[in-house]
Amino acid sequence: MRIDEIIVFIRVLESGSFRSAARLLAMSTATVSAKISALEQRLGATLIQRTTRQLKATASAILPAARRR
């Protein structure tokens, strides 16, 4: 797992979109998408459910964080 991918993942969830996260992180939307895809591939799980109107964290993304609390 790479820290830059995790930071991007957190920003996407906090901002609610790839575009907003890209602006906050001063990178392109394509780079944000690539980092999320790389993280998902590395973990072997879909972390963000993407639709044309919204995105949601999947159970694979939420459960590990909840277990740590």
PQR file with spaces between the fields and no chain letter, atoms N, CA, C, O and H, PARSE charges and radii, in Angstrom:
ATOM       1  N    MET     1       0.841   -1.172    0.000 -0.4000 1.5000
ATOM       2  CA   MET     1       0.000    0.000    0.000 -0.0000 2.0000
ATOM       3  C    MET     1       0.889    1.239    0.000  0.5500 1.7000
ATOM       4  O    MET     1       1.875    1.306    0.734 -0.5500 1.4000
ATOM       5  N    ARG     2       0.537    2.202   -0.816 -0.4000 1.5000
ATOM       6  CA   ARG     2       1.318    3.433   -0.899 -0.0000 2.0000
ATOM       7  C    ARG     2       0.559    4.563   -0.221  0.5500 1.7000
ATOM       8  O    ARG     2      -0.657    4.690   -0.371 -0.5500 1.4000
ATOM       9  H    ARG     2      -0.264    2.147   -1.412  0.4000 1.0000
ATOM      10  N    ILE     3       1.282    5.370    0.515 -0.4000 1.5000
ATOM      11  CA   ILE     3       0.662    6.455    1.276 -0.0000 2.0000
ATOM      12  C    ILE     3      -0.027    7.459    0.358  0.5500 1.7000
ATOM      13  O    ILE     3      -1.078    7.992    0.716 -0.5500 1.4000
ATOM      14  H    ILE     3       2.270    5.266    0.636  0.4000 1.0000
ATOM      15  N    ASP     4       0.540    7.730   -0.815 -0.4000 1.5000
ATOM      16  CA   ASP     4      -0.087    8.689   -1.722 -0.0000 2.0000
ATOM      17  C    ASP     4      -1.448    8.190   -2.204  0.5500 1.7000
ATOM      18  O    ASP     4      -2.371    8.984   -2.387 -0.5500 1.4000
ATOM      19  H    ASP     4       1.393    7.298   -1.106  0.4000 1.0000
ATOM      20  N    GLU     5      -1.575    6.888   -2.407 -0.4000 1.5000
ATOM      21  CA   GLU     5      -2.863    6.321   -2.813 -0.0000 2.0000
ATOM      22  C    GLU     5      -3.886    6.441   -1.684  0.5500 1.7000
ATOM      23  O    GLU     5      -5.060    6.721   -1.929 -0.5500 1.4000
ATOM      24  H    GLU     5      -0.825    6.243   -2.257  0.4000 1.0000
ATOM      25  N    ILE     6      -3.441    6.231   -0.469 -0.4000 1.5000
ATOM      26  CA   ILE     6      -4.343    6.337    0.685 -0.0000 2.0000
ATOM      27  C    ILE     6      -4.800    7.779    0.876  0.5500 1.7000
ATOM      28  O    ILE     6      -5.972    8.028    1.158 -0.5500 1.4000
ATOM      29  H    ILE     6      -2.488    6.004   -0.271  0.4000 1.0000
ATOM      30  N    ILE     7      -3.885    8.721    0.725 -0.4000 1.5000
ATOM      31  CA   ILE     7      -4.244   10.141    0.846 -0.0000 2.0000
ATOM      32  C    ILE     7      -5.278   10.517   -0.206  0.5500 1.7000
ATOM      33  O    ILE     7      -6.255   11.201    0.096 -0.5500 1.4000
ATOM      34  H    ILE     7      -2.933    8.519    0.496  0.4000 1.0000
ATOM      35  N    VAL     8      -5.065   10.074   -1.434 -0.4000 1.5000
ATOM      36  CA   VAL     8      -6.029   10.359   -2.505 -0.0000 2.0000
ATOM      37  C    VAL     8      -7.376    9.727   -2.169  0.5500 1.7000
ATOM      38  O    VAL     8      -8.415   10.368   -2.324 -0.5500 1.4000
ATOM      39  H    VAL     8      -4.270    9.518   -1.679  0.4000 1.0000
ATOM      40  N    PHE     9      -7.367    8.489   -1.716 -0.4000 1.5000
ATOM      41  CA   PHE     9      -8.606    7.794   -1.352 -0.0000 2.0000
ATOM      42  C    PHE     9      -9.383    8.575   -0.289  0.5500 1.7000
ATOM      43  O    PHE     9     -10.592    8.765   -0.416 -0.5500 1.4000
ATOM      44  H    PHE     9      -6.523    7.968   -1.590  0.4000 1.0000
ATOM      45  N    ILE    10      -8.698    9.020    0.742 -0.4000 1.5000
ATOM      46  CA   ILE    10      -9.348    9.783    1.811 -0.0000 2.0000
ATOM      47  C    ILE    10      -9.925   11.087    1.273  0.5500 1.7000
ATOM      48  O    ILE    10     -11.050   11.453    1.616 -0.5500 1.4000
ATOM      49  H    ILE    10      -7.715    8.866    0.845  0.4000 1.0000
ATOM      50  N    ARG    11      -9.171   11.789    0.437 -0.4000 1.5000
ATOM      51  CA   ARG    11      -9.651   13.059   -0.130 -0.0000 2.0000
ATOM      52  C    ARG    11     -10.880   12.847   -1.013  0.5500 1.7000
ATOM      53  O    ARG    11     -11.802   13.662   -1.001 -0.5500 1.4000
ATOM      54  H    ARG    11      -8.258   11.491    0.158  0.4000 1.0000
ATOM      55  N    VAL    12     -10.892   11.765   -1.768 -0.4000 1.5000
ATOM      56  CA   VAL    12     -12.054   11.466   -2.612 -0.0000 2.0000
ATOM      57  C    VAL    12     -13.285   11.265   -1.737  0.5500 1.7000
ATOM      58  O    VAL    12     -14.351   11.807   -2.031 -0.5500 1.4000
ATOM      59  H    VAL    12     -10.142   11.103   -1.777  0.4000 1.0000
ATOM      60  N    LEU    13     -13.148   10.497   -0.673 -0.4000 1.5000
ATOM      61  CA   LEU    13     -14.289   10.267    0.218 -0.0000 2.0000
ATOM      62  C    LEU    13     -14.724   11.553    0.911  0.5500 1.7000
ATOM      63  O    LEU    13     -15.920   11.824    1.021 -0.5500 1.4000
ATOM      64  H    LEU    13     -12.282   10.057   -0.434  0.4000 1.0000
ATOM      65  N    GLU    14     -13.768   12.342    1.377 -0.4000 1.5000
ATOM      66  CA   GLU    14     -14.096   13.590    2.071 -0.0000 2.0000
ATOM      67  C    GLU    14     -14.756   14.606    1.147  0.5500 1.7000
ATOM      68  O    GLU    14     -15.706   15.284    1.539 -0.5500 1.4000
ATOM      69  H    GLU    14     -12.797   12.121    1.287  0.4000 1.0000
ATOM      70  N    SER    15     -14.258   14.708   -0.064 -0.4000 1.5000
ATOM      71  CA   SER    15     -14.769   15.732   -0.980 -0.0000 2.0000
ATOM      72  C    SER    15     -16.006   15.275   -1.744  0.5500 1.7000
ATOM      73  O    SER    15     -16.793   16.100   -2.210 -0.5500 1.4000
ATOM      74  H    SER    15     -13.487   14.157   -0.382  0.4000 1.0000
ATOM      75  N    GLY    16     -16.177   13.975   -1.871 -0.4000 1.5000
ATOM      76  CA   GLY    16     -17.359   13.451   -2.542 -0.0000 2.0000
ATOM      77  C    GLY    16     -17.233   13.277   -4.041  0.5500 1.7000
ATOM      78  O    GLY    16     -18.175   12.830   -4.696 -0.5500 1.4000
ATOM      79  H    GLY    16     -15.538   13.305   -1.493  0.4000 1.0000
ATOM      80  N    SER    17     -16.073   13.626   -4.596 -0.4000 1.5000
ATOM      81  CA   SER    17     -15.886   13.423   -6.032 -0.0000 2.0000
ATOM      82  C    SER    17     -14.408   13.373   -6.388  0.5500 1.7000
ATOM      83  O    SER    17     -13.552   13.883   -5.665 -0.5500 1.4000
ATOM      84  H    SER    17     -15.308   13.990   -4.064  0.4000 1.0000
ATOM      85  N    PHE    18     -14.141   12.751   -7.513 -0.4000 1.5000
ATOM      86  CA   PHE    18     -12.769   12.676   -8.004 -0.0000 2.0000
ATOM      87  C    PHE    18     -12.299   14.071   -8.411  0.5500 1.7000
ATOM      88  O    PHE    18     -11.151   14.445   -8.171 -0.5500 1.4000
ATOM      89  H    PHE    18     -14.836   12.337   -8.101  0.4000 1.0000
ATOM      90  N    ARG    19     -13.188   14.824   -9.019 -0.4000 1.5000
ATOM      91  CA   ARG    19     -12.837   16.167   -9.490 -0.0000 2.0000
ATOM      92  C    ARG    19     -12.467   17.097   -8.329  0.5500 1.7000
ATOM      93  O    ARG    19     -11.461   17.804   -8.393 -0.5500 1.4000
ATOM      94  H    ARG    19     -14.121   14.521   -9.214  0.4000 1.0000
ATOM      95  N    SER    20     -13.273   17.091   -7.285 -0.4000 1.5000
ATOM      96  CA   SER    20     -12.981   17.932   -6.117 -0.0000 2.0000
ATOM      97  C    SER    20     -11.686   17.500   -5.443  0.5500 1.7000
ATOM      98  O    SER    20     -10.882   18.338   -5.035 -0.5500 1.4000
ATOM      99  H    SER    20     -14.090   16.517   -7.234  0.4000 1.0000
ATOM     100  N    ALA    21     -11.488   16.203   -5.326 -0.4000 1.5000
ATOM     101  CA   ALA    21     -10.249   15.701   -4.729 -0.0000 2.0000
ATOM     102  C    ALA    21      -9.045   16.121   -5.562  0.5500 1.7000
ATOM     103  O    ALA    21      -8.005   16.498   -5.020 -0.5500 1.4000
ATOM     104  H    ALA    21     -12.141   15.522   -5.657  0.4000 1.0000
ATOM     105  N    ALA    22      -9.190   16.055   -6.870 -0.4000 1.5000
ATOM     106  CA   ALA    22      -8.096   16.458   -7.756 -0.0000 2.0000
ATOM     107  C    ALA    22      -7.738   17.924   -7.540  0.5500 1.7000
ATOM     108  O    ALA    22      -6.561   18.280   -7.485 -0.5500 1.4000
ATOM     109  H    ALA    22     -10.034   15.749   -7.310  0.4000 1.0000
ATOM     110  N    ARG    23      -8.751   18.766   -7.420 -0.4000 1.5000
ATOM     111  CA   ARG    23      -8.495   20.191   -7.170 -0.0000 2.0000
ATOM     112  C    ARG    23      -7.784   20.391   -5.837  0.5500 1.7000
ATOM     113  O    ARG    23      -6.816   21.147   -5.755 -0.5500 1.4000
ATOM     114  H    ARG    23      -9.707   18.476   -7.465  0.4000 1.0000
ATOM     115  N    LEU    24      -8.259   19.718   -4.798 -0.4000 1.5000
ATOM     116  CA   LEU    24      -7.645   19.840   -3.472 -0.0000 2.0000
ATOM     117  C    LEU    24      -6.193   19.359   -3.452  0.5500 1.7000
ATOM     118  O    LEU    24      -5.355   19.906   -2.734 -0.5500 1.4000
ATOM     119  H    LEU    24      -9.046   19.104   -4.864  0.4000 1.0000
ATOM     120  N    LEU    25      -5.916   18.346   -4.237 -0.4000 1.5000
ATOM     121  CA   LEU    25      -4.585   17.745   -4.249 -0.0000 2.0000
ATOM     122  C    LEU    25      -3.679   18.306   -5.345  0.5500 1.7000
ATOM     123  O    LEU    25      -2.527   17.893   -5.480 -0.5500 1.4000
ATOM     124  H    LEU    25      -6.597   17.901   -4.820  0.4000 1.0000
ATOM     125  N    ALA    26      -4.207   19.244   -6.123 -0.4000 1.5000
ATOM     126  CA   ALA    26      -3.452   19.858   -7.229 -0.0000 2.0000
ATOM     127  C    ALA    26      -2.930   18.805   -8.212  0.5500 1.7000
ATOM     128  O    ALA    26      -1.755   18.797   -8.578 -0.5500 1.4000
ATOM     129  H    ALA    26      -5.143   19.579   -6.014  0.4000 1.0000
ATOM     130  N    MET    27      -3.842   17.917   -8.627 -0.4000 1.5000
ATOM     131  CA   MET    27      -3.494   16.920   -9.634 -0.0000 2.0000
ATOM     132  C    MET    27      -4.681   16.743  -10.568  0.5500 1.7000
ATOM     133  O    MET    27      -5.779   17.221  -10.280 -0.5500 1.4000
ATOM     134  H    MET    27      -4.797   17.924   -8.330  0.4000 1.0000
ATOM     135  N    SER    28      -4.468   16.072  -11.664 -0.4000 1.5000
ATOM     136  CA   SER    28      -5.552   15.875  -12.621 -0.0000 2.0000
ATOM     137  C    SER    28      -6.544   14.829  -12.111  0.5500 1.7000
ATOM     138  O    SER    28      -6.215   13.989  -11.274 -0.5500 1.4000
ATOM     139  H    SER    28      -3.576   15.685  -11.897  0.4000 1.0000
ATOM     140  N    THR    29      -7.756   14.905  -12.635 -0.4000 1.5000
ATOM     141  CA   THR    29      -8.779   13.915  -12.297 -0.0000 2.0000
ATOM     142  C    THR    29      -8.324   12.525  -12.743  0.5500 1.7000
ATOM     143  O    THR    29      -8.588   11.534  -12.062 -0.5500 1.4000
ATOM     144  H    THR    29      -8.023   15.588  -13.315  0.4000 1.0000
ATOM     145  N    ALA    30      -7.647   12.456  -13.877 -0.4000 1.5000
ATOM     146  CA   ALA    30      -7.144   11.169  -14.378 -0.0000 2.0000
ATOM     147  C    ALA    30      -6.128   10.557  -13.413  0.5500 1.7000
ATOM     148  O    ALA    30      -6.112    9.342  -13.216 -0.5500 1.4000
ATOM     149  H    ALA    30      -7.433   13.261  -14.430  0.4000 1.0000
ATOM     150  N    THR    31      -5.286   11.389  -12.816 -0.4000 1.5000
ATOM     151  CA   THR    31      -4.303   10.894  -11.846 -0.0000 2.0000
ATOM     152  C    THR    31      -4.996   10.372  -10.600  0.5500 1.7000
ATOM     153  O    THR    31      -4.622    9.327  -10.067 -0.5500 1.4000
ATOM     154  H    THR    31      -5.299   12.376  -12.976  0.4000 1.0000
ATOM     155  N    VAL    32      -6.005   11.095  -10.133 -0.4000 1.5000
ATOM     156  CA   VAL    32      -6.777   10.646   -8.967 -0.0000 2.0000
ATOM     157  C    VAL    32      -7.410    9.291   -9.267  0.5500 1.7000
ATOM     158  O    VAL    32      -7.321    8.367   -8.459 -0.5500 1.4000
ATOM     159  H    VAL    32      -6.309   11.944  -10.566  0.4000 1.0000
ATOM     160  N    SER    33      -8.041    9.176  -10.415 -0.4000 1.5000
ATOM     161  CA   SER    33      -8.677    7.923  -10.807 -0.0000 2.0000
ATOM     162  C    SER    33      -7.660    6.785  -10.890  0.5500 1.7000
ATOM     163  O    SER    33      -7.934    5.670  -10.446 -0.5500 1.4000
ATOM     164  H    SER    33      -8.113    9.926  -11.072  0.4000 1.0000
ATOM     165  N    ALA    34      -6.500    7.065  -11.450 -0.4000 1.5000
ATOM     166  CA   ALA    34      -5.461    6.038  -11.574 -0.0000 2.0000
ATOM     167  C    ALA    34      -4.959    5.582  -10.204  0.5500 1.7000
ATOM     168  O    ALA    34      -4.703    4.395  -10.000 -0.5500 1.4000
ATOM     169  H    ALA    34      -6.277    7.971  -11.810  0.4000 1.0000
ATOM     170  N    LYS    35      -4.819    6.507   -9.277 -0.4000 1.5000
ATOM     171  CA   LYS    35      -4.342    6.148   -7.933 -0.0000 2.0000
ATOM     172  C    LYS    35      -5.377    5.306   -7.190  0.5500 1.7000
ATOM     173  O    LYS    35      -5.024    4.362   -6.484 -0.5500 1.4000
ATOM     174  H    LYS    35      -5.027    7.471   -9.442  0.4000 1.0000
ATOM     175  N    ILE    36      -6.656    5.650   -7.351 -0.4000 1.5000
ATOM     176  CA   ILE    36      -7.718    4.855   -6.723 -0.0000 2.0000
ATOM     177  C    ILE    36      -7.742    3.456   -7.338  0.5500 1.7000
ATOM     178  O    ILE    36      -7.845    2.462   -6.620 -0.5500 1.4000
ATOM     179  H    ILE    36      -6.943    6.417   -7.924  0.4000 1.0000
ATOM     180  N    SER    37      -7.647    3.380   -8.651 -0.4000 1.5000
ATOM     181  CA   SER    37      -7.636    2.076   -9.326 -0.0000 2.0000
ATOM     182  C    SER    37      -6.446    1.235   -8.893  0.5500 1.7000
ATOM     183  O    SER    37      -6.579    0.029   -8.681 -0.5500 1.4000
ATOM     184  H    SER    37      -7.564    4.188   -9.234  0.4000 1.0000
ATOM     185  N    ALA    38      -5.283    1.867   -8.760 -0.4000 1.5000
ATOM     186  CA   ALA    38      -4.086    1.140   -8.319 -0.0000 2.0000
ATOM     187  C    ALA    38      -4.259    0.608   -6.899  0.5500 1.7000
ATOM     188  O    ALA    38      -3.876   -0.525   -6.605 -0.5500 1.4000
ATOM     189  H    ALA    38      -5.175    2.846   -8.932  0.4000 1.0000
ATOM     190  N    LEU    39      -4.834    1.424   -6.022 -0.4000 1.5000
ATOM     191  CA   LEU    39      -5.071    0.991   -4.644 -0.0000 2.0000
ATOM     192  C    LEU    39      -6.060   -0.169   -4.611  0.5500 1.7000
ATOM     193  O    LEU    39      -5.848   -1.148   -3.895 -0.5500 1.4000
ATOM     194  H    LEU    39      -5.146    2.344   -6.261  0.4000 1.0000
ATOM     195  N    GLU    40      -7.137   -0.062   -5.381 -0.4000 1.5000
ATOM     196  CA   GLU    40      -8.125   -1.142   -5.438 -0.0000 2.0000
ATOM     197  C    GLU    40      -7.487   -2.427   -5.960  0.5500 1.7000
ATOM     198  O    GLU    40      -7.745   -3.512   -5.439 -0.5500 1.4000
ATOM     199  H    GLU    40      -7.309    0.734   -5.963  0.4000 1.0000
ATOM     200  N    GLN    41      -6.666   -2.299   -6.977 -0.4000 1.5000
ATOM     201  CA   GLN    41      -6.010   -3.479   -7.541 -0.0000 2.0000
ATOM     202  C    GLN    41      -5.042   -4.090   -6.526  0.5500 1.7000
ATOM     203  O    GLN    41      -4.982   -5.310   -6.374 -0.5500 1.4000
ATOM     204  H    GLN    41      -6.457   -1.418   -7.400  0.4000 1.0000
ATOM     205  N    ARG    42      -4.297   -3.245   -5.843 -0.4000 1.5000
ATOM     206  CA   ARG    42      -3.332   -3.712   -4.842 -0.0000 2.0000
ATOM     207  C    ARG    42      -4.044   -4.470   -3.710  0.5500 1.7000
ATOM     208  O    ARG    42      -3.540   -5.479   -3.216 -0.5500 1.4000
ATOM     209  H    ARG    42      -4.347   -2.254   -5.967  0.4000 1.0000
ATOM     210  N    LEU    43      -5.218   -3.973   -3.308 -0.4000 1.5000
ATOM     211  CA   LEU    43      -5.966   -4.595   -2.215 -0.0000 2.0000
ATOM     212  C    LEU    43      -6.870   -5.729   -2.684  0.5500 1.7000
ATOM     213  O    LEU    43      -7.338   -6.531   -1.876 -0.5500 1.4000
ATOM     214  H    LEU    43      -5.628   -3.154   -3.709  0.4000 1.0000
ATOM     215  N    GLY    44      -7.112   -5.794   -3.981 -0.4000 1.5000
ATOM     216  CA   GLY    44      -7.981   -6.829   -4.526 -0.0000 2.0000
ATOM     217  C    GLY    44      -9.439   -6.628   -4.175  0.5500 1.7000
ATOM     218  O    GLY    44     -10.193   -7.590   -4.035 -0.5500 1.4000
ATOM     219  H    GLY    44      -6.732   -5.142   -4.637  0.4000 1.0000
ATOM     220  N    ALA    45      -9.837   -5.360   -4.033 -0.4000 1.5000
ATOM     221  CA   ALA    45     -11.223   -5.054   -3.668 -0.0000 2.0000
ATOM     222  C    ALA    45     -11.628   -3.706   -4.248  0.5500 1.7000
ATOM     223  O    ALA    45     -10.809   -2.798   -4.383 -0.5500 1.4000
ATOM     224  H    ALA    45      -9.224   -4.578   -4.147  0.4000 1.0000
ATOM     225  N    THR    46     -12.899   -3.595   -4.585 -0.4000 1.5000
ATOM     226  CA   THR    46     -13.439   -2.315   -5.015 -0.0000 2.0000
ATOM     227  C    THR    46     -13.701   -1.485   -3.770  0.5500 1.7000
ATOM     228  O    THR    46     -14.422   -1.920   -2.872 -0.5500 1.4000
ATOM     229  H    THR    46     -13.565   -4.333   -4.475  0.4000 1.0000
ATOM     230  N    LEU    47     -13.125   -0.300   -3.709 -0.4000 1.5000
ATOM     231  CA   LEU    47     -13.272    0.566   -2.539 -0.0000 2.0000
ATOM     232  C    LEU    47     -14.321    1.645   -2.741  0.5500 1.7000
ATOM     233  O    LEU    47     -14.943    2.103   -1.782 -0.5500 1.4000
ATOM     234  H    LEU    47     -12.539    0.054   -4.439  0.4000 1.0000
ATOM     235  N    ILE    48     -14.515    2.047   -3.983 -0.4000 1.5000
ATOM     236  CA   ILE    48     -15.463    3.117   -4.283 -0.0000 2.0000
ATOM     237  C    ILE    48     -16.396    2.660   -5.387  0.5500 1.7000
ATOM     238  O    ILE    48     -15.958    2.249   -6.461 -0.5500 1.4000
ATOM     239  H    ILE    48     -14.010    1.675   -4.762  0.4000 1.0000
ATOM     240  N    GLN    49     -17.693    2.738   -5.106 -0.4000 1.5000
ATOM     241  CA   GLN    49     -18.708    2.425   -6.104 -0.0000 2.0000
ATOM     242  C    GLN    49     -18.967    3.709   -6.878  0.5500 1.7000
ATOM     243  O    GLN    49     -19.414    4.705   -6.309 -0.5500 1.4000
ATOM     244  H    GLN    49     -18.048    3.072   -4.233  0.4000 1.0000
ATOM     245  N    ARG    50     -18.688    3.684   -8.160 -0.4000 1.5000
ATOM     246  CA   ARG    50     -18.808    4.871   -8.991 -0.0000 2.0000
ATOM     247  C    ARG    50     -20.082    4.817   -9.824  0.5500 1.7000
ATOM     248  O    ARG    50     -20.394    3.797  -10.440 -0.5500 1.4000
ATOM     249  H    ARG    50     -18.325    2.875   -8.623  0.4000 1.0000
ATOM     250  N    THR    51     -20.806    5.917   -9.835 -0.4000 1.5000
ATOM     251  CA   THR    51     -21.928    6.086  -10.753 -0.0000 2.0000
ATOM     252  C    THR    51     -21.732    7.438  -11.429  0.5500 1.7000
ATOM     253  O    THR    51     -20.807    8.176  -11.092 -0.5500 1.4000
ATOM     254  H    THR    51     -20.553    6.745   -9.334  0.4000 1.0000
ATOM     255  N    THR    52     -22.592    7.756  -12.370 -0.4000 1.5000
ATOM     256  CA   THR    52     -22.447    9.037  -13.062 -0.0000 2.0000
ATOM     257  C    THR    52     -22.786   10.214  -12.159  0.5500 1.7000
ATOM     258  O    THR    52     -22.345   11.333  -12.419 -0.5500 1.4000
ATOM     259  H    THR    52     -23.344    7.156  -12.644  0.4000 1.0000
ATOM     260  N    ARG    53     -23.546    9.986  -11.122 -0.4000 1.5000
ATOM     261  CA   ARG    53     -23.980   11.082  -10.258 -0.0000 2.0000
ATOM     262  C    ARG    53     -23.307   11.136   -8.893  0.5500 1.7000
ATOM     263  O    ARG    53     -23.239   12.200   -8.276 -0.5500 1.4000
ATOM     264  H    ARG    53     -23.903    9.077  -10.910  0.4000 1.0000
ATOM     265  N    GLN    54     -22.816   10.013   -8.423 -0.4000 1.5000
ATOM     266  CA   GLN    54     -22.241   10.005   -7.074 -0.0000 2.0000
ATOM     267  C    GLN    54     -21.248    8.868   -6.912  0.5500 1.7000
ATOM     268  O    GLN    54     -21.130    7.990   -7.767 -0.5500 1.4000
ATOM     269  H    GLN    54     -22.871    9.149   -8.923  0.4000 1.0000
ATOM     270  N    LEU    55     -20.550    8.906   -5.814 -0.4000 1.5000
ATOM     271  CA   LEU    55     -19.694    7.781   -5.457 -0.0000 2.0000
ATOM     272  C    LEU    55     -19.944    7.444   -4.002  0.5500 1.7000
ATOM     273  O    LEU    55     -20.312    8.303   -3.201 -0.5500 1.4000
ATOM     274  H    LEU    55     -20.646    9.619   -5.119  0.4000 1.0000
ATOM     275  N    LYS    56     -19.738    6.179   -3.676 -0.4000 1.5000
ATOM     276  CA   LYS    56     -19.950    5.693   -2.313 -0.0000 2.0000
ATOM     277  C    LYS    56     -18.817    4.755   -1.947  0.5500 1.7000
ATOM     278  O    LYS    56     -18.310    4.012   -2.788 -0.5500 1.4000
ATOM     279  H    LYS    56     -19.439    5.482   -4.328  0.4000 1.0000
ATOM     280  N    ALA    57     -18.429    4.798   -0.690 -0.4000 1.5000
ATOM     281  CA   ALA    57     -17.458    3.830   -0.193 -0.0000 2.0000
ATOM     282  C    ALA    57     -18.158    2.481   -0.097  0.5500 1.7000
ATOM     283  O    ALA    57     -19.298    2.400    0.360 -0.5500 1.4000
ATOM     284  H    ALA    57     -18.841    5.402   -0.007  0.4000 1.0000
ATOM     285  N    THR    58     -17.493    1.446   -0.518 -0.4000 1.5000
ATOM     286  CA   THR    58     -18.060    0.103   -0.421 -0.0000 2.0000
ATOM     287  C    THR    58     -17.770   -0.471    0.964  0.5500 1.7000
ATOM     288  O    THR    58     -17.028    0.120    1.749 -0.5500 1.4000
ATOM     289  H    THR    58     -16.567    1.511   -0.890  0.4000 1.0000
ATOM     290  N    ALA    59     -18.356   -1.611    1.250 -0.4000 1.5000
ATOM     291  CA   ALA    59     -18.104   -2.280    2.530 -0.0000 2.0000
ATOM     292  C    ALA    59     -16.622   -2.605    2.691  0.5500 1.7000
ATOM     293  O    ALA    59     -16.102   -2.589    3.807 -0.5500 1.4000
ATOM     294  H    ALA    59     -18.959   -2.090    0.612  0.4000 1.0000
ATOM     295  N    SER    60     -15.949   -2.894    1.600 -0.4000 1.5000
ATOM     296  CA   SER    60     -14.508   -3.182    1.660 -0.0000 2.0000
ATOM     297  C    SER    60     -13.719   -1.988    2.165  0.5500 1.7000
ATOM     298  O    SER    60     -12.658   -2.153    2.769 -0.5500 1.4000
ATOM     299  H    SER    60     -16.372   -2.907    0.694  0.4000 1.0000
ATOM     300  N    ALA    61     -14.223   -0.804    1.926 -0.4000 1.5000
ATOM     301  CA   ALA    61     -13.547    0.418    2.383 -0.0000 2.0000
ATOM     302  C    ALA    61     -13.941    0.778    3.806  0.5500 1.7000
ATOM     303  O    ALA    61     -13.115    1.273    4.573 -0.5500 1.4000
ATOM     304  H    ALA    61     -15.084   -0.670    1.436  0.4000 1.0000
ATOM     305  N    ILE    62     -15.184    0.536    4.163 -0.4000 1.5000
ATOM     306  CA   ILE    62     -15.710    0.974    5.458 -0.0000 2.0000
ATOM     307  C    ILE    62     -15.364    0.011    6.588  0.5500 1.7000
ATOM     308  O    ILE    62     -14.962    0.454    7.664 -0.5500 1.4000
ATOM     309  H    ILE    62     -15.855    0.134    3.540  0.4000 1.0000
ATOM     310  N    LEU    63     -15.507   -1.272    6.377 -0.4000 1.5000
ATOM     311  CA   LEU    63     -15.325   -2.249    7.452 -0.0000 2.0000
ATOM     312  C    LEU    63     -13.947   -2.228    8.103  0.5500 1.7000
ATOM     313  O    LEU    63     -13.871   -2.251    9.332 -0.5500 1.4000
ATOM     314  H    LEU    63     -15.833   -1.632    5.503  0.4000 1.0000
ATOM     315  N    PRO    64     -12.856   -2.185    7.346 -0.5600 1.5000
ATOM     316  CA   PRO    64     -11.547   -2.141    8.026  0.2800 2.0000
ATOM     317  C    PRO    64     -11.379   -0.913    8.920  0.5500 1.7000
ATOM     318  O    PRO    64     -10.777   -1.006    9.989 -0.5500 1.4000
ATOM     319  N    ALA    65     -11.897    0.219    8.497 -0.4000 1.5000
ATOM     320  CA   ALA    65     -11.801    1.438    9.312 -0.0000 2.0000
ATOM     321  C    ALA    65     -12.641    1.301   10.574  0.5500 1.7000
ATOM     322  O    ALA    65     -12.225    1.738   11.647 -0.5500 1.4000
ATOM     323  H    ALA    65     -12.386    0.295    7.628  0.4000 1.0000
ATOM     324  N    ALA    66     -13.810    0.704   10.455 -0.4000 1.5000
ATOM     325  CA   ALA    66     -14.693    0.538   11.608 -0.0000 2.0000
ATOM     326  C    ALA    66     -14.093   -0.435   12.628  0.5500 1.7000
ATOM     327  O    ALA    66     -14.259   -0.250   13.833 -0.5500 1.4000
ATOM     328  H    ALA    66     -14.148    0.349    9.584  0.4000 1.0000
ATOM     329  N    ARG    67     -13.411   -1.447   12.158 -0.4000 1.5000
ATOM     330  CA   ARG    67     -12.809   -2.434   13.063 -0.0000 2.0000
ATOM     331  C    ARG    67     -11.697   -1.833   13.909  0.5500 1.7000
ATOM     332  O    ARG    67     -11.437   -2.292   15.021 -0.5500 1.4000
ATOM     333  H    ARG    67     -13.276   -1.598   11.179  0.4000 1.0000
ATOM     334  N    ARG    68     -11.047   -0.810   13.383 -0.4000 1.5000
ATOM     335  CA   ARG    68      -9.942   -0.174   14.110 -0.0000 2.0000
ATOM     336  C    ARG    68     -10.424    0.695   15.246  0.5500 1.7000
ATOM     337  O    ARG    68      -9.631    1.028   16.127 -0.5500 1.4000
ATOM     338  H    ARG    68     -11.258   -0.436   12.479  0.4000 1.0000
ATOM     339  N    ARG    69     -11.669    1.072   15.268 -0.4000 1.5000
ATOM     340  CA   ARG    69     -12.199    1.977   16.307 -0.0000 2.0000
ATOM     341  C    ARG    69     -12.632    1.230   17.526  0.5500 1.7000
ATOM     342  O    ARG    69     -13.100    1.838   18.489 -0.5500 1.4000
ATOM     343  H    ARG    69     -12.313    0.801   14.552  0.4000 1.0000
